[in-house]
Amino acid sequence: MYIGEVVGCVVASVKEERLENIPLLVVQLIEKGVKTKMIVAADATRQAGRGDFVFMIGSKEAARMFRKTVPAADSAIVGFIDSYNVRIKE
């Protein structure tokens, strides 16, 4: 599991068929209170938006979050963080 902040969304004119109707969001990872790289994550909650702190899972477990279809996803947003008590360094 890892955490990050949603900073945007991905608009794709063509998607892999199993990713249809699954939002793809740009998430900036937070490691030890420091913002690091940005990744694209499939939103299993379908409710995350810009500015939300979220936690994610990776690897094959990410694809298993979508029960009806198993999309080609390496990371998936699975929950929200209500409060974050560490000072984030830019």
Secondary structure, 3 states (H helix, E strand, C coil): CEEEEEEEECCCCCCCHHHCCCCEEEEEEEECCEEEEEEEEEECCCCCCCCCEEEEEECHHHHHCCCCCCCCCCEEEEEECCCCCCCCEC
